[in-house]
Amino acid sequence: MRLSEARRDLYRRLAREQGYKSRAAFKLIEADERYDIIRPGYKVIDFGAAPGGWTQVAAELAGPGGLVVALDISTIRLKEKNVVTLKLDVHDPSVVEKIGKAIGGKADVILSDLAPSVTGVWELDQTKQIDLTLRVLDLAASLLKEDGAVFCKLFEAERSQEVRDEFKRRFRSVRVVKPAASRNASSELYYYCEGLKPAAPQQG
């Protein structure tokens, strides 16, 4: 067994033992230990939440005084009392209205582990994932508090620099994370973007 496969099996086993829906939970746990992303009382939006591993971690970190709104095109079944789930596509025209109503204001943190349905054509899959990440950034402009943060996945591809430039344009601090729970061979990286800048005034 390769080291990467052994590591993947380790995190799957740990997820089962600790009651998490997926091994992806440990990616967020590691990032939060490093950057203190989610604090007690925070309001959090989790895009691409199914099956719910990140949502479970976010709910634990936000605590009973916090709230997590978890969104996915697939059904999410969780028991946490401080979680609201929405079966919704990020491109739905009503997404801002429905999330805003569910969260009751604006979020402190947005999480995104969004990935497209895999076609097997890597260039196409990478492009679709990058487009999803850009969509999250656009939604953040309406859903995230000023000085709020985004923690999101990005596939490294030809257009990755375009997305990194957007991170830097919109946030005061941008850090790259490669969690131990990610496969070494994977092209996915995670970015912690902190300090949403105020929107530029409209011209005209």
N, C-alpha and C positions, 0 to 999 in steps of 0.2 A: 504493500500500500504506500502510495506517495505521501509525503509530508502534508501537502495541501489537502488531500483526501482525509487523512487522519485528523487534521485540524477541523475540517468541516464536520466530521462525525462527532468530534468532541463537543462542538458547540450545539449540534443537534441533541446530543445526550443531555447536556446541561440545560437546554431549553425545556426538554421533557421533565427533567428532575425539578426544575424551578417553576414550572407551570406556565412558561411563555409559549405563545402560539407558533413562534418560529425562532431560528437561531439568529435572525436579523436583530432581535432584541439586544444582543450583546454589542452590536455596532453602535447603537445609540448609548448604551450604558458606558462603553469605553469613551466615546466622545464627550459625554456629560461629565465623566470623572476628570477629564482633561480641561474642559472649558466651562463647566457649571452652566449648561445651556438652559435647563429648566429648573425653576425654583418654586418653593411652596407658594400656592396661591396664583400661579400663572394660568393664563388662558392660552391654550395650544390648539393649533390646527394641524392635523396629520393627513396629508394627501397621499393617496395610494396606500391606504392603511391595511388592507386585507393581507394576511389573515388576522393581524392585530398585535403582533409582537411589539412594534414601536409604541402603539397606543397604550399597551399595558405598562410599559416602562414610563411613558409620559404621565400616565395617571398616577403611578406611584410617586413620581418626583413632584408633581403639582400638588398632590395631597388632597384631602377633603375640601379644602378651601379653593382649589383650582378646578379647571374644567378642560376636557379634551374633546374636540369635535373631530371625529374620524370619518374620512370620506373615501369611498372607492366605488367602482362600478360593480364590484362583487359584494355580496352580503357579508357583514362583519358581525359576529356573535361574541359579545363580551359581557361579563357580569359586573364590571366595575361601575360603581354608582356615579362617579364623576366623569362619565364618558357618554357622549351623544354620537350616534352613528348615522351617517347619511349615505344612501345608495345613489350616487350621482357622478356624472362625468365632469371633469374639470373644464370641459369646453361648453357645458350647458350654459345657456344665456342667464339662467337664474341662479348660478352658483354663488355669486357674491351676496345676493339677497338672502338666500337660504342659509348660508354659513353665518352671515352677520346676525340673522335672527336667532340661530341656534346658540351662538356664543355670547350674544348680548353685548355687543360693542366691537372692540378690536382685539386682536391676539397679541400676546407678548412674544410668541415664538411660532413660526411655521416650520413644520417638518415635511419633507417630501422624499419618499423612496419610490417615486413613480417610475415605471418601466412599461414599454409597449408590449403588446402581444408579439412574441418573437416569430419572425417570418423565416429565419434561417439565413436571410441575406444580411450580413453583418452591417454593411454600410447603411442600408435602409433602417435597420433597427437602431443604430447609433443616431441617425438623423431624427428619427421619431422621438427617441428619448431626450435629445437636446431640445426639441420643440416643446416637449412636456415641461422641461425645466424652465424654459423661457416663459411658458404659460404661468407657471407658479410665480415667477418674478412679477409678471403683470398683475396677477391677483393680489400679490403682497402689497402692491401700491394702494389697494382699497381695503385690505383686510388686516394689515399689520400696523401696530402702533409706531409712531415716530420713535426712532432708536431701538426698535424691535430687531429680532434676529431670525435668520433662516438657516436651517441645516438640511442640506439636500444632496441627492445623488446626481452625479454627472458621468456619463460614459465618455471616456477620452476618444476623441475623433477629430476629423478635419475641422469641424466648426467649434471645437472646444474653446478656442481662444476668444471667439465671439461671445460665448457665455461668460467666461472669466472677466472679460472687459465690462460686461453688464453688471456682474457682481461688484466690481470695483467702482463703477459709476454710481451705483445705488446704495452702497454700504460703506461705512467708514473703515471697517476692518474685514479682511477676507483671509481665512486660513484653510489649508487643505488637510484632509484626514484620510488615512488608509487604515481602517480598523483591522485588528487581528482576525476578526471573524470573517473578513472578506477573503475570497480566494486570491492567492498570489497572482494567478494567471489572469484574473479578471481585469477588464479595462475600467471598472468602476472606481471612482474616487468620490469622496464626500467633502463638501465645502461648508464651513461654518462662517456665515456672513453676519456680522454683528454691527448694529448701529445704523438702522435705516435712515437715510438722509431725507430731509424734508423735500416734498415735491417742488420742482422748479415752477416759478410763476408762469402762467400762460401769457403768451405774447399776443399783442393785438389790442 
